[in-house]
């Protein structure tokens, strides 16, 4: 009951030369499932990286301690380790994909709801444990949802289905990054976390309604088939040196932007903005700009190709970080001009990141071997999450020593190493991937 690897002698499929489907291609059952699963996949992550920092900041937790909470994202960087197990084992009645999805979603609902029962001032250890549990369950849900989406969609639906999935993933930030922040100005954090957890219910309902995807080939017979072959193929494809170069690029390309936004909510609060202002202005401006950037990026890539997209969007992504530095220079000021500047800076940065994410995601997709998509995709996305987990944990200490302005300049500088690898990874005049 897993995606079997085709024979090495199996002929390469001919490229699809059929006309691209019209707008009705986006309005069917498969696309609706992608939207539902995308929302379910993104919600736990944004709870950890948006709502959690605002909660800790409002309870006067030290900024360095808040930065260290990025370490709870450790499971996102190691999800490829247990992903073969989720391919190997299944559950009676529900099946392999739906069974794992339901278990992780129910556990997430209970864990998120219980977070508000503890006080950051006196029970920080318990909160760290719960956050780690949310991260592990969320990473596990991502593994099985990615596999389900890959197996459910036809080859012709992969592009549009993934685009809808990613946009729904981003859309889920409206709950912890906007609605929950606004509610926290009017009710207790216990109620906020309980209400936030209820938004996991649509994903549970969807899991119960949808059907198990079609099974291709035979399930892995042992851990060697499930684990070793995907890594072996990646290393042997172009040799060790190029494999390490690819991994280095995946690690570095989003490093600067990831660190710049790690403490975004505490940064806005330090400037003097209320949580309601952040929820209404910063989060919404960033969300819609990011969605627009992702859609435009996908269209633009059709014309420029992935290689040039990585160059152009990478430059814009790095330059947008400087907007935060400019905002830091304005100081504590919450008049209309400052609020407008806040929305503009966040919107421009999110738009540029949306463009960069479109190119980066497309690059990762073309780097995976179709025979081993699940495990290799888990490996690459895990590596891309390393900066968000480990480097972001140091951001609080860096800000404490440098201040916000110098910190954002440092983030801009850290965006450069990934760009410097592009001549080897994606030459400007290289073939369109």
C-alpha positions as CSV (number, residue, x, y, z in Angstrom):
1,X,0.0,0.0,0.0
2,X,2.6,2.5,-1.0
3,X,3.9,4.2,-4.1
4,X,6.1,1.7,-5.8
5,X,9.3,2.6,-7.6
6,X,9.1,1.9,-11.3
7,X,11.7,-0.3,-12.9
8,X,14.9,1.4,-14.0
9,X,14.2,0.2,-17.5
10,X,10.7,1.7,-17.6
11,X,10.5,4.2,-20.5
12,X,10.2,7.9,-19.7
13,X,6.7,9.2,-20.3
14,X,6.2,11.4,-23.2
15,X,5.5,15.1,-22.3
16,X,1.9,16.1,-22.2
17,X,1.2,18.2,-25.2
18,X,-2.5,18.6,-24.7
19,X,-4.1,22.0,-24.3
20,X,-4.2,23.3,-20.7
21,X,-7.6,22.9,-19.1
22,X,-9.8,26.0,-18.6
23,X,-11.3,27.5,-15.4
24,X,-13.5,24.5,-14.7
25,X,-10.2,22.6,-13.9
26,X,-10.1,24.5,-10.6
27,X,-13.7,23.7,-9.5
28,X,-13.9,20.0,-8.8
29,X,-13.8,17.6,-5.9
30,X,-10.0,17.1,-6.0
31,X,-9.3,20.9,-5.9
32,X,-11.7,21.3,-3.0
33,X,-9.9,18.6,-1.1
34,X,-6.6,20.3,-1.8
35,X,-8.0,23.6,-0.3
36,X,-9.3,21.8,2.8
37,X,-6.1,19.8,3.4
38,X,-4.0,22.9,2.8
39,X,-5.8,24.8,5.5
40,X,-5.5,21.9,7.9
41,X,-1.7,21.6,7.2
42,X,-0.9,25.3,7.7
43,X,-3.0,26.0,10.9
44,X,-0.8,24.3,13.5
45,X,2.4,25.9,12.1
46,X,1.0,29.4,12.3
47,X,-0.3,28.7,15.8
48,X,3.3,28.1,16.8
49,X,4.9,30.9,14.9
50,X,2.3,33.6,15.1
51,X,0.0,33.2,18.1
52,X,2.5,31.6,20.5
53,X,5.0,34.5,20.3
54,X,2.2,37.1,20.8
55,X,0.9,35.1,23.9
56,X,4.4,34.9,25.4
57,X,5.1,38.6,24.7
58,X,1.8,39.7,26.3
59,X,2.7,37.7,29.4
60,X,6.0,39.5,29.7
61,X,8.2,36.5,28.8
62,X,11.8,37.5,28.0
63,X,12.4,38.1,24.3
64,X,15.4,35.7,24.3
65,X,13.2,33.0,25.7
66,X,10.6,33.7,23.0
67,X,13.3,33.3,20.4
68,X,14.3,29.9,21.9
69,X,10.7,28.7,21.3
70,X,11.7,28.3,17.6
71,X,13.4,25.1,18.7
72,X,10.0,23.5,19.2
73,X,10.0,23.3,15.4
74,X,12.6,20.6,15.6
75,X,10.2,17.9,14.3
76,X,9.8,19.8,11.0
77,X,13.5,19.3,10.3
78,X,13.5,15.6,11.0
79,X,10.1,14.5,9.6
80,X,11.8,12.5,6.8
81,X,13.1,10.1,9.6
82,X,9.7,8.6,10.4
83,X,8.0,9.3,7.0
84,X,8.8,5.8,5.7
85,X,6.9,4.3,8.7
86,X,3.8,6.3,7.6
87,X,4.2,4.7,4.2
88,X,4.7,1.2,5.6
89,X,1.8,0.9,8.1
90,X,-2.0,1.5,7.7
91,X,-5.1,1.3,9.8
92,X,-8.2,-0.9,9.5
93,X,-11.2,0.7,7.8
94,X,-9.7,4.2,7.4
95,X,-6.6,3.0,5.4
96,X,-3.1,4.3,5.4
97,X,-3.5,8.0,4.5
98,X,-6.8,8.8,6.1
99,X,-5.9,6.8,9.2
100,X,-2.7,8.8,9.9
101,X,-4.5,12.0,9.1
102,X,-7.3,11.4,11.5
103,X,-5.1,10.4,14.4
104,X,-2.8,13.5,14.0
105,X,-5.7,15.9,13.6
106,X,-7.6,14.6,16.7
107,X,-4.4,14.8,18.7
108,X,-3.7,18.3,17.4
109,X,-7.2,19.5,18.4
110,X,-6.8,18.3,22.0
111,X,-3.2,19.6,22.4
112,X,-3.9,23.1,21.0
113,X,-7.0,23.5,23.2
114,X,-5.1,22.5,26.3
115,X,-2.3,25.1,25.8
116,X,-4.3,27.9,27.2
117,X,-4.8,26.0,30.5
118,X,-1.2,26.9,31.5
119,X,0.5,30.2,32.5
120,X,3.7,31.2,30.7
121,X,4.9,32.9,33.9
122,X,4.7,29.9,36.1
123,X,4.4,26.8,33.8
124,X,6.7,27.5,30.9
125,X,8.1,23.9,30.9
126,X,4.6,22.5,30.4
127,X,4.0,24.9,27.5
128,X,7.3,23.9,25.9
129,X,6.2,20.3,26.0
130,X,2.8,21.0,24.5
131,X,4.4,23.2,21.7
132,X,6.8,20.3,20.9
133,X,3.8,17.9,20.7
134,X,2.0,20.3,18.4
135,X,5.1,20.5,16.2
136,X,5.5,16.7,16.0
137,X,1.9,16.1,15.2
138,X,1.8,18.9,12.7
139,X,4.9,17.6,10.9
140,X,3.4,14.1,10.9
141,X,0.2,15.5,9.4
142,X,2.2,17.2,6.7
143,X,3.9,14.0,5.7
144,X,0.7,12.1,5.1
145,X,-1.2,15.1,3.5
146,X,1.6,15.6,1.0
147,X,1.5,11.9,0.2
148,X,-2.3,11.9,-0.1
149,X,-2.2,14.9,-2.5
150,X,0.5,13.4,-4.6
151,X,-1.5,10.1,-5.0
152,X,-5.0,11.7,-5.4
153,X,-4.1,14.2,-8.2
154,X,-3.4,13.1,-11.8
155,X,-0.3,14.4,-13.5
156,X,-2.3,17.1,-15.2
157,X,-3.7,18.3,-11.8
158,X,-0.5,18.4,-9.8
159,X,0.4,22.1,-10.7
160,X,-3.0,23.6,-10.0
161,X,-3.8,21.4,-7.1
162,X,-0.5,22.2,-5.4
163,X,-1.0,26.0,-6.0
164,X,-4.5,25.8,-4.3
165,X,-3.0,23.8,-1.5
166,X,-0.2,26.3,-0.8
167,X,-2.6,29.3,-1.0
168,X,-5.0,27.6,1.5
169,X,-2.0,26.8,3.6
170,X,-1.2,30.5,3.7
171,X,-4.8,31.5,4.2
172,X,-4.9,29.5,7.5
173,X,-2.7,32.2,9.1
174,X,-5.8,34.4,9.3
175,X,-7.0,32.4,12.3
176,X,-4.0,32.4,14.7
177,X,-2.4,35.5,13.1
178,X,-5.4,37.7,13.0
179,X,-8.7,36.4,14.5
180,X,-7.0,34.9,17.6
181,X,-4.9,38.1,18.2
182,X,-8.0,40.2,18.0
183,X,-9.9,37.9,20.4
184,X,-7.1,38.0,22.9
185,X,-7.8,41.7,23.5
186,X,-11.3,40.8,24.7
187,X,-11.1,37.4,26.3
188,X,-8.8,35.1,28.2
189,X,-6.0,33.2,26.5
190,X,-7.7,30.0,27.6
191,X,-10.7,30.8,25.5
192,X,-8.6,32.0,22.6
193,X,-6.7,28.7,22.3
194,X,-10.0,26.7,22.7
195,X,-11.6,28.7,19.9
196,X,-8.5,28.4,17.7
197,X,-8.4,24.6,18.2
198,X,-12.0,24.4,16.8
199,X,-10.7,25.4,13.4
200,X,-9.0,21.9,13.2
201,X,-12.5,20.4,13.0
202,X,-13.1,21.1,9.3
203,X,-10.0,19.0,8.5
204,X,-11.3,16.1,10.6
205,X,-14.6,16.2,8.8
206,X,-12.9,16.3,5.4
207,X,-10.7,13.3,6.4
208,X,-13.9,11.3,7.3
209,X,-15.6,12.2,4.0
210,X,-12.8,11.8,1.5
211,X,-11.8,8.4,0.0
212,X,-8.5,6.7,0.3
213,X,-6.4,7.5,-2.8
214,X,-5.6,4.9,-5.4
215,X,-2.8,2.5,-4.5
216,X,0.1,2.1,-6.9
217,X,2.3,-1.0,-6.8
218,X,3.2,-2.9,-3.6
219,X,4.0,-1.5,-0.2
220,X,7.6,-1.5,0.9
221,X,8.7,-4.9,2.1
222,X,11.2,-3.6,4.6
223,X,12.8,-0.4,5.9
224,X,15.6,-0.7,3.3
225,X,13.1,-0.3,0.5
226,X,11.3,2.5,2.3
227,X,14.3,4.5,3.4
228,X,17.6,3.6,1.7
229,X,16.6,3.7,-2.0
230,X,15.3,7.3,-2.2
231,X,18.5,8.6,-0.6
232,X,20.7,6.3,-2.7
233,X,19.1,7.6,-5.9
234,X,19.6,11.3,-4.9
235,X,23.2,10.8,-4.1
236,X,24.0,8.7,-7.2
237,X,22.1,10.9,-9.6
238,X,24.9,13.5,-10.0
239,X,27.5,12.5,-7.4
240,X,28.1,13.5,-3.8
241,X,29.5,17.0,-4.6
242,X,26.4,18.2,-6.5
243,X,24.0,16.6,-4.0
244,X,25.7,18.5,-1.2
245,X,25.4,21.7,-3.3
246,X,21.7,21.2,-3.8
247,X,21.2,20.6,-0.1
248,X,23.2,23.7,0.8
249,X,21.1,25.8,-1.6
250,X,17.8,24.5,-0.1
251,X,19.1,25.3,3.3
252,X,20.4,28.9,2.5
253,X,17.9,30.3,0.0
254,X,15.2,31.3,2.6
255,X,17.6,31.8,5.6
256,X,17.6,35.6,5.6
257,X,13.8,36.0,5.2
258,X,13.1,33.3,7.7
259,X,15.1,35.0,10.4
260,X,13.7,38.4,9.6
261,X,10.2,37.3,10.3
262,X,10.9,35.0,13.2
263,X,10.1,37.7,15.8
264,X,7.8,39.8,13.6
265,X,4.9,40.0,16.1
266,X,7.1,41.0,19.1
267,X,8.8,43.6,16.8
268,X,5.5,45.2,15.9
269,X,4.5,45.2,19.6
270,X,7.8,46.8,20.5
271,X,7.0,49.6,18.0
272,X,3.9,50.3,20.0
273,X,1.2,48.6,17.9
274,X,-1.7,46.9,19.7
275,X,-2.5,43.2,19.0
276,X,-5.7,44.4,17.3
277,X,-3.8,46.7,15.0
278,X,-1.3,43.8,14.2
279,X,-4.2,41.5,13.5
280,X,-6.1,43.9,11.2
281,X,-3.2,45.6,9.4
282,X,0.0,43.6,9.5
283,X,-1.4,40.1,9.2
284,X,-4.0,40.8,6.6
285,X,-1.7,43.0,4.5
286,X,0.9,40.2,4.6
287,X,-1.5,37.4,3.8
288,X,-3.1,38.9,0.7
289,X,0.2,40.1,-0.6
290,X,1.7,36.7,-0.1
291,X,-1.2,35.0,-1.9
292,X,-0.9,37.5,-4.8
293,X,2.8,36.9,-5.0
294,X,2.4,33.2,-5.1
295,X,-0.2,33.3,-7.9
296,X,1.8,35.9,-9.9
297,X,5.0,33.9,-9.3
298,X,3.4,30.7,-10.8
299,X,2.3,32.6,-13.9
300,X,5.6,34.4,-14.2
301,X,7.6,31.2,-14.0
302,X,5.7,29.9,-17.1
303,X,7.5,32.7,-19.0
304,X,10.9,33.0,-17.3
305,X,11.5,29.4,-16.2
306,X,12.5,28.3,-12.8
307,X,16.2,29.3,-13.1
308,X,15.6,32.9,-13.8
309,X,12.7,33.0,-11.4
310,X,15.1,32.0,-8.6
311,X,17.4,34.9,-9.5
312,X,14.7,37.6,-9.9
313,X,12.5,36.6,-7.0
314,X,15.5,35.9,-4.8
315,X,16.8,39.5,-5.3
316,X,13.3,41.0,-4.5
317,X,13.0,38.7,-1.5
318,X,16.3,40.0,-0.1
319,X,15.6,43.7,-0.8
320,X,12.2,43.4,0.9
321,X,14.0,42.6,4.2
322,X,15.4,46.2,4.2
323,X,11.8,47.4,4.6
324,X,11.9,46.1,8.2
325,X,15.1,48.0,8.8
326,X,13.4,51.2,7.7
327,X,10.4,50.5,9.9
328,X,12.7,49.9,12.9
329,X,14.2,53.4,12.3
330,X,10.8,55.1,12.7
331,X,10.8,54.1,16.4
332,X,7.7,53.8,18.6
333,X,5.0,55.6,16.6
334,X,1.4,54.5,16.0
335,X,-0.1,57.4,14.1
336,X,-1.8,56.9,10.8
337,X,1.4,57.4,8.8
338,X,3.2,54.7,10.8
339,X,0.2,52.3,10.5
340,X,0.2,52.9,6.7
341,X,4.0,52.3,6.6
342,X,3.6,49.1,8.6
343,X,1.0,47.7,6.1
344,X,3.2,48.7,3.2
345,X,6.4,47.2,4.5
346,X,4.6,43.9,5.5
347,X,2.7,43.8,2.2
348,X,5.8,44.3,0.0
349,X,7.9,41.8,2.0
350,X,5.1,39.2,1.9
351,X,4.6,39.8,-1.9
352,X,8.3,39.2,-2.6
353,X,8.4,36.1,-0.4
354,X,5.3,34.8,-2.2
355,X,7.2,35.1,-5.5
356,X,10.3,33.5,-4.0
357,X,8.3,30.6,-2.5
358,X,6.7,29.9,-5.9
359,X,10.1,29.5,-7.5
360,X,11.6,27.7,-4.6
361,X,8.8,25.2,-4.3
362,X,9.0,24.6,-8.1
363,X,12.7,23.9,-7.8
364,X,12.2,21.4,-5.0
365,X,9.6,19.6,-7.1
366,X,11.9,19.3,-10.1
367,X,14.7,18.0,-7.9
368,X,12.7,15.0,-6.6
369,X,12.7,11.8,-8.5
370,X,9.1,10.8,-9.4
371,X,9.8,7.3,-8.1
372,X,10.6,8.5,-4.6
373,X,8.7,11.8,-4.3
374,X,7.3,11.3,-0.8
375,X,10.6,10.6,1.0
376,X,12.8,12.9,-1.1
377,X,10.2,15.7,-0.7
378,X,10.1,15.2,3.0
379,X,14.0,15.4,3.1
380,X,14.1,18.7,1.1
381,X,11.3,20.4,3.0
382,X,12.8,19.2,6.3
383,X,16.1,20.8,5.3
384,X,14.4,24.0,4.3
385,X,12.8,24.1,7.8
386,X,16.2,24.0,9.6
387,X,16.8,27.8,9.6
388,X,13.3,28.3,10.9
389,X,14.0,26.0,13.8
390,X,17.6,26.5,14.8
391,X,18.8,29.8,13.5
392,X,15.5,31.5,14.5
393,X,16.1,30.3,18.0
394,X,19.0,32.7,18.2
395,X,17.1,35.7,17.0
396,X,16.1,36.9,20.4
397,X,19.7,36.9,21.6
398,X,20.8,38.8,18.4
399,X,18.2,41.5,18.8
400,X,19.0,41.9,22.5
401,X,22.6,42.6,21.5
402,X,22.2,44.6,18.3
403,X,18.8,46.1,18.3
404,X,16.1,45.7,15.6
405,X,17.8,47.9,12.9
406,X,21.1,46.1,12.9
407,X,19.4,42.7,13.2
408,X,17.4,43.3,9.9
409,X,20.6,44.4,8.2
410,X,22.2,41.1,9.3
411,X,19.2,39.2,7.9
412,X,19.7,40.9,4.6
413,X,23.4,39.8,4.5
414,X,22.4,36.2,5.3
415,X,20.2,36.2,2.2
416,X,23.3,36.5,0.0
417,X,25.0,33.1,0.4
418,X,22.0,31.3,-1.1
419,X,22.0,33.8,-4.1
420,X,25.7,33.1,-4.6
421,X,25.0,29.4,-5.2
422,X,22.6,30.2,-8.1
423,X,25.3,30.2,-10.9
424,X,25.9,26.5,-10.0
425,X,22.4,25.5,-9.0
426,X,20.3,27.4,-11.6
427,X,22.4,29.2,-14.2
428,X,20.7,32.3,-15.7
429,X,21.0,30.9,-19.2
430,X,20.5,27.3,-18.2
431,X,17.7,25.1,-19.6
432,X,14.2,25.9,-18.5
433,X,13.3,23.3,-15.9
